[in-house]
């Protein structure tokens, strides 16, 4: 038993120093780098404490009061608390809305919604991936169905105007009239403008379709009440809880309750989404929920109701607009010409820089972002832009004035990439090789990296200070 006790109670850094060393390296990377991936954030200490709690030990398949295992008295209370706070965070009436807090993340949540709302091969419409949509909204190439959404359901994309970068609602309406989808998805992964939910609702009504809003990226902004909310118009709303909402890696599905419509004769047609969505999550697609994550949802939804959280979200948008203005001032092109939300999509075609080169050089100088398609791109595998987000930087305390310095670092990195490309030629593999093997370029990259890291270290990282 003595050996067993040691295994159970020894600290990670004593029991597994190899793994602990890797975790410390990642902590140092996060501390020293500028995290600008729009879907990432740094969660709070209280959420991290939930995630490393005893709740991780418990199986609780089923819903509160309807579990398949015993011993769930307090787990039930925690899940009900998470549900209540989720509704409160978005100012929803429990007579009109319900929610399921069990999805493991956003992608499983979205697939559960489709499973609940339509039959296999039912028709859906979502924003095309190269135009700023998400894989789970459906994506296929000429030769292959890429997303499981397109494999198991029939997906038809709607598009943005390639000149303005804005969703072409008129064309979407025309396409929907022909395609007759059963679900229309109002959601984005890389689109810097607020969605016109009323127009989505009108198009859905014309086709007798459900309106499903995926607010994963903007859920924190919606909770703060500083951008339009999908709840006024949607039938179902899904979200992750770790992006702008700044909670754990998890998902939530909200569904309408009560009267859906009234027939000409006055007969009321009621929503029946609650049981369909709950059953799609479990037993349809998932097993036991992750109770530690559900507790994390509960506490992040409480935080989302605070004045401090609203101020944070306001700063996220201020920083995003400052970032955008700084890039435009440097001569870079920005899709849609600006931003209303937490992200900026930079079109690098006028600068003759590929998205892959930009992503790589910025990572080399400790700025994390992702290559991304821009309106007019032909291939999602060879994108022409980068997506930049401000939630994580704002969590660390950066303000508009700091965005000026961030823009300066990005600009210097991108200009350096052009210098390197002049030597390496068009192939990415040669570009990477030159960075690491050419003494002059390697020194330039390292010097800029040192500047970025010294700057980043000024801003504290939330969480466990000594872990």
Secondary structure, 3 states (H helix, E strand, C coil): CHHHHHHHHCCHHHHCHHHHHHHHHHHHHHHHCEECCCCCCCCCHHHHHHHCCHHHHCCCCEECCEECCCCCHHHHHHHHHHHHHHHHHCCCCCCCEEEECCCCCHHHHHHHHHHHHCCCCCEEEEECHHHCCCHHHCCECCCCECCHHHHHCEEEEECECCCCCCECHHHHHHHHHHHCCCEEEEECCCCCCCCCHHHHHHHHHHCCCEEEEECCCCHHHHHCCCCCCHHHCCCEEEEECCCCCCCCCCEEEEEECCEEEECCCCCEEECCHHHHHHHHHHHHHCCCCCHHHHHHHHHHHHHCCCHHHHHHHHHHHHHHHHHHHHHHHCCCEEHHHCCCCCEEEEECCCCCCCHHHHHHHHHHCCEECEEECCCCCCCCCCCCEEEEECHHHHHCCCCHHHHHHHHHHHHHHHHHHHHHHHHHCCCHHHHHHHHHHCHHHHHHHHHHHHHHHHHHCCCCCCCCCCC
